Amino acid sequence: MLKKKNSLTLKLSLASIFAALTTISTVIIQIPIPATGGYINVGDAMIFTSALLFGPMVGAFAGGIGSAVADIFLGYPAFLPHTFVIKGLEGFVA
């Protein structure tokens, strides 16, 4: 039982750390696209890294929460629900 609890604590900690890293890499590293008014960011790389290294649940949490928080910081709260679902599924599927 103790080993399972430690495993859950470890996964929750990793998911939180990667969600923060996803937010930071999305907010700080942006390459603007003039034609669309959008931007390319490195947040997806963090989502894929977390999912491939630690599994679908960590990837889903990092993608959904990390990208949604980045939307809040960048001033795009209208896209938050869609970002949460889409990026969460991206992390889960990866």
N, C-alpha and C positions, 0 to 999 in steps of 0.2 A: 504494500500500500504506500509506503514511504517513497519508493522509487517512482511510482506513478504520479504522486503529488509533486515531486521534484521535477519530473518531466513536464507537467502542466505549467509549473512556475517558470521553467526555462523557456517554453514556447511562448508564453505570454510576455515574458521579458524581451525575447527576440523580436516578437511581433511589434511591440511598442518601440523598440529601438529602430527597427526598419521603417516603421510609420514615420518617425521623426526624421530619419534620413531621406525618405521619399519627399516629405514636405520641404526640407531644406534644399534638396537638389532640384526640386521643381521651382521653388521661389527664386533661388539665387542664379542658377544657370539657365538662361533663356536666350534663344536665338529667334529674333522676330521674323515674321513672314509678312512683308508689306502687302502682298496681293490679297491676303485673307484677313489681315489684322490680328492673326493669332500668333502663336509662337511654338517652337520646338523646345522641349526641355529634357533633362536627363532623369527625370523622375521614373520614367518607364524602365530604365536600366536598373534602378533600385528595386522596383517591383519584381522584375524577372530574376534578379539576383536572390532576393529573399525567397521567392517561390521555388527556385531550383535548388537552393541550398538547404532550406528548412521545411519544405512541403507546402501543400495547397492552403492550409489554414493560416499559416504565417503570411504567405503571399497575399491571400485575400484581405487579411486585416491590414497589412502594410499598404496595399493598393487602395483599398476603400477609404480608410481613415486618413492615411497620409495625403492622398490627392484631394480629398474633401477639405481638409484643413488648409491645404495650399490654395484652394479656391477662395476660402474665406480671407486669407492674407492678401491675395492678389486682387480682391474686389469683384469676384465673380460669384456671389452667393446664389444667384439664380440657377447656376449649373450644378450646384452641390448635390442634389439628389441623383441626377444622372451620372455625375462623376463617381459618386459613391458606389453605385451599382455596377457601372461599366468597368471601372478600375478594380473593384473587388472581384468581379468575374475574371478579369484579365489575370490577376494574381492567382486565383484558384485554378484556372485552366492551365496556366504556364507550369 
